[in-house]
Amino acid sequence: MGYYILNRKIIIKRALLNFLLKFFLPTNRMVLNLSQSLDKSVSLRQNQLYKTYKNKLSLKKRTYLKYIA
């Protein structure tokens, strides 16, 4: 999933969850399913960010080593 699609899904799910928590208990099945879905989306996004960070870091190391050698 792309960066913007995943961010948009996270924003929508978070807003919906906040709205539903005003009217339903946190133990409601619908709220629990939405919360779990939001957790999955957030973990996917964190994984994307980590991969991007590692990629940029390895590129910097390769460039640095190229200039040293």
C-alpha positions as CSV (number, residue, x, y, z in Angstrom):
1,M,0.0,0.0,0.0
2,G,1.2,3.5,-0.8
3,Y,2.2,6.1,1.7
4,Y,-0.8,8.4,1.1
5,I,-3.4,5.6,1.0
6,L,-2.2,4.2,4.3
7,N,-2.0,7.6,6.0
8,R,-5.5,8.4,4.8
9,K,-6.9,5.1,6.1
10,I,-5.2,5.7,9.5
11,I,-6.7,9.2,9.7
12,I,-10.2,8.0,8.8
13,K,-10.1,5.0,11.2
14,R,-8.8,7.1,14.0
15,A,-11.5,9.8,13.6
16,L,-14.2,7.1,13.4
17,L,-12.9,5.3,16.4
18,N,-12.9,8.6,18.4
19,F,-16.4,9.3,17.3
20,L,-17.7,5.8,18.2
21,L,-16.0,5.9,21.6
22,K,-18.2,8.8,22.5
23,F,-21.3,6.6,22.2
24,F,-20.2,3.0,22.8
25,L,-18.2,1.3,25.4
26,P,-14.6,0.2,24.5
27,T,-15.7,-3.4,24.9
28,N,-18.2,-3.2,22.0
29,R,-17.4,-5.6,19.3
30,M,-17.5,-3.0,16.5
31,V,-15.1,-0.7,18.5
32,L,-12.8,-3.6,19.1
33,N,-12.6,-4.6,15.5
34,L,-12.0,-1.0,14.4
35,S,-9.3,-0.6,17.0
36,Q,-7.5,-3.8,15.9
37,S,-7.8,-2.7,12.3
38,L,-6.3,0.6,13.2
39,D,-3.4,-1.1,15.0
40,K,-2.7,-3.2,12.0
41,S,-2.6,-0.1,9.7
42,V,-0.3,1.8,12.2
43,S,2.1,-1.1,12.4
44,L,2.2,-1.4,8.6
45,R,3.0,2.4,8.4
46,Q,5.7,2.1,11.1
47,N,7.2,-0.8,9.1
48,Q,7.2,1.4,5.9
49,L,8.9,4.2,7.8
50,Y,11.5,1.9,9.2
51,K,12.3,0.4,5.8
52,T,12.6,3.9,4.3
53,Y,14.9,4.9,7.1
54,K,17.1,1.8,6.8
55,N,17.3,2.3,3.0
56,K,18.4,6.0,3.3
57,L,20.9,5.0,6.0
58,S,22.5,2.3,3.9
59,L,22.7,4.7,0.9
60,K,24.5,7.3,3.1
61,K,27.0,4.6,4.3
62,R,27.7,3.4,0.7
63,T,28.2,7.0,-0.5
64,Y,30.5,7.8,2.5
65,L,32.6,4.6,2.0
66,K,32.9,5.4,-1.7
67,Y,34.5,8.8,-1.0
68,I,36.8,7.4,1.6
69,A,38.1,4.6,-0.5
